[in-house]
């Protein structure tokens, strides 16, 4: 999807809240805070392409004739009819894709030979290595509980189990749009 082309495209943006959007083909998208979604206005007629900045959960309608492509940072995701979460905020070095069901193929935009096929309960991370100015593809299996945690923002819940306060605070700041300062070093390491 080229935003500079003459083709019309829709833009959906969020700031402090989240948005649910049903696309023309029936694909459901939950867009998290501070995120942006761009897609062609004739979405589903002859192509399905989305550009994502931020965090979104997709429940994609299967269409073998017209696959869905999601462009997020330095990766392209080819969707086969599935449910997954993409976290690609522009201020983060990493892009994460957590697959709930179905199959998706993730490809490096800079090197189309670098590709990986994700299966359910797998998480992909494109990790930027600053010193080498390289990107690493990482795929790991994740427990269903971890996937629930990855996608809990959709249900407007915050799930955590034995998590250190210092990492929990980052999630709470994002969810509630507040700044939290932990003044006690001892308290940072306490688990909740």
C-alpha positions as CSV (number, residue, x, y, z in Angstrom):
1,X,0.0,0.0,0.0
2,X,1.6,3.2,-1.1
3,X,0.1,6.2,0.6
4,X,1.6,8.4,-2.1
5,X,-0.3,6.7,-4.9
6,X,-3.4,8.0,-6.6
7,X,-5.4,5.2,-5.0
8,X,-7.7,6.3,-2.2
9,X,-7.1,4.9,1.3
10,X,-8.7,5.1,4.7
11,X,-6.9,6.1,7.8
12,X,-8.0,5.2,11.4
13,X,-6.0,6.7,14.3
14,X,-6.2,6.3,18.0
15,X,-4.8,8.5,20.8
16,X,-5.9,7.7,24.3
17,X,-8.5,5.1,23.5
18,X,-8.8,2.0,21.4
19,X,-11.1,1.4,18.4
20,X,-12.8,-1.6,16.9
21,X,-13.2,-1.6,13.1
22,X,-14.9,-4.0,10.8
23,X,-13.4,-3.9,7.4
24,X,-15.4,-4.3,4.1
25,X,-14.5,-8.0,3.8
26,X,-15.6,-8.8,7.4
27,X,-12.0,-8.7,8.9
28,X,-12.2,-7.4,12.5
29,X,-9.4,-5.1,13.8
30,X,-8.9,-3.8,17.3
31,X,-6.6,-0.9,17.3
32,X,-4.8,-0.1,20.6
33,X,-3.8,3.4,21.9
34,X,-1.5,5.6,19.9
35,X,-1.9,3.5,16.8
36,X,-2.6,4.1,13.1
37,X,-4.1,1.8,10.4
38,X,-4.2,2.6,6.7
39,X,-6.0,0.4,4.2
40,X,-7.3,0.8,0.6
41,X,-10.8,2.1,0.2
42,X,-11.8,-0.8,-2.1
43,X,-10.5,-3.2,0.5
44,X,-11.3,-6.8,-0.4
45,X,-12.4,-6.2,-4.0
46,X,-9.1,-6.9,-5.8
47,X,-6.6,-6.6,-2.9
48,X,-6.3,-6.4,0.8
49,X,-3.4,-4.3,2.1
50,X,-2.9,-2.6,5.5
51,X,-0.1,-0.4,6.9
52,X,0.1,-0.5,10.7
53,X,1.9,1.8,13.1
54,X,1.3,0.7,16.7
55,X,-0.5,-2.2,18.2
56,X,-3.5,-4.1,16.6
57,X,-5.2,-7.4,17.0
58,X,-6.6,-8.9,13.8
59,X,-9.3,-11.6,13.2
60,X,-9.0,-12.0,9.5
61,X,-11.6,-13.5,7.2
62,X,-10.2,-16.2,5.0
63,X,-10.0,-15.4,1.2
64,X,-7.7,-17.7,-0.8
65,X,-8.2,-15.5,-4.0
66,X,-7.2,-12.2,-2.3
67,X,-4.6,-12.7,0.5
68,X,-4.2,-10.0,3.2
69,X,-0.9,-8.2,3.5
70,X,0.0,-6.1,6.6
71,X,3.0,-3.8,6.4
72,X,4.5,-3.0,9.9
73,X,7.9,-1.3,10.1
74,X,10.5,-3.5,8.4
75,X,8.2,-6.6,8.0
76,X,5.5,-7.7,5.7
77,X,2.9,-10.2,7.0
78,X,0.9,-12.4,4.6
79,X,-2.2,-13.6,6.3
80,X,-4.0,-16.8,5.4
81,X,-7.2,-16.3,7.6
82,X,-6.3,-16.1,11.2
83,X,-6.2,-14.2,14.5
84,X,-3.0,-12.5,15.8
85,X,-1.6,-9.4,17.4
86,X,1.0,-7.1,15.9
87,X,3.0,-4.7,18.1
88,X,4.9,-2.2,15.9
89,X,5.1,1.1,17.6
90,X,7.4,3.5,15.8
91,X,9.3,4.4,19.0
92,X,10.2,0.8,19.8
93,X,13.2,-1.1,18.3
94,X,11.3,-4.4,18.1
95,X,8.3,-5.6,16.2
96,X,6.3,-8.5,17.7
97,X,3.7,-10.7,16.2
98,X,1.8,-13.2,18.4
99,X,-0.2,-15.8,16.6
100,X,-3.4,-17.1,18.2
101,X,-4.9,-19.3,15.4
102,X,-4.3,-20.0,11.7
103,X,-1.0,-19.4,9.8
104,X,0.9,-16.2,8.9
105,X,4.0,-15.7,6.9
106,X,6.4,-12.9,8.0
107,X,8.9,-11.5,5.5
108,X,11.8,-9.0,6.0
109,X,11.1,-6.0,3.7
110,X,14.8,-5.5,3.2
111,X,15.6,-9.1,2.3
112,X,12.6,-11.1,0.9
113,X,14.6,-14.4,1.3
114,X,14.3,-13.9,5.1
115,X,10.9,-15.3,5.8
116,X,9.2,-17.4,8.5
117,X,5.9,-19.2,8.7
118,X,4.2,-18.9,12.1
119,X,1.9,-21.5,13.7
120,X,-0.5,-21.1,16.5
121,X,1.1,-20.3,19.9
122,X,4.2,-18.9,18.4
123,X,5.6,-15.4,18.7
124,X,7.8,-13.7,16.2
125,X,10.1,-10.8,17.1
126,X,12.1,-8.6,14.8
127,X,14.9,-7.5,17.0
128,X,17.0,-4.4,16.0
129,X,20.6,-4.8,17.1
130,X,21.9,-1.2,17.4
131,X,25.6,-1.9,17.4
132,X,25.5,-4.1,14.2
133,X,22.6,-2.1,12.6
134,X,21.1,-5.5,11.9
135,X,17.7,-7.1,12.5
136,X,17.3,-10.5,14.0
137,X,14.4,-12.8,13.4
138,X,13.4,-14.7,16.5
139,X,10.6,-17.2,16.8
140,X,9.6,-19.0,20.0
141,X,6.7,-21.1,21.3
142,X,4.5,-19.4,23.8
143,X,2.0,-20.7,26.4
144,X,-1.7,-19.9,26.0
145,X,-1.4,-17.8,29.2
146,X,1.3,-15.7,27.5
147,X,-0.9,-15.1,24.4
148,X,-3.7,-14.1,26.7
149,X,-1.4,-11.5,28.3
150,X,-0.3,-10.3,24.8
151,X,-3.9,-9.7,23.7
152,X,-5.5,-8.7,27.1
153,X,-5.8,-5.0,26.0
154,X,-8.6,-6.0,23.6
155,X,-10.8,-7.1,26.5
156,X,-9.7,-4.0,28.5
157,X,-8.1,-6.1,31.2
158,X,-4.6,-6.3,32.6
159,X,-3.4,-9.8,33.3
160,X,-0.2,-10.5,35.2
161,X,1.3,-13.3,37.3
162,X,4.4,-13.0,39.4
163,X,5.5,-10.0,37.4
164,X,8.1,-7.6,38.7
165,X,6.6,-4.2,39.5
166,X,9.2,-2.4,37.3
167,X,7.9,-4.2,34.1
168,X,4.3,-4.1,35.3
169,X,4.5,-0.3,35.6
170,X,5.4,0.1,31.9
171,X,2.2,-1.8,31.0
172,X,0.1,0.2,33.5
173,X,1.5,3.6,32.2
174,X,0.4,2.6,28.7
175,X,-3.0,1.3,29.7
176,X,-4.0,4.2,31.9
177,X,-2.0,6.9,30.1
178,X,-0.2,8.0,33.3
179,X,3.4,8.3,34.4
180,X,4.3,6.1,37.4
181,X,7.6,6.7,39.4
182,X,8.8,3.9,41.7
183,X,10.9,5.6,44.3
184,X,11.9,2.4,46.2
185,X,14.5,0.2,44.5
186,X,13.4,-2.7,46.6
187,X,9.8,-2.2,45.5
188,X,10.8,-2.4,41.8
189,X,11.8,-6.0,42.2
190,X,8.6,-7.1,44.1
191,X,6.4,-9.5,42.2
192,X,2.7,-9.1,41.8
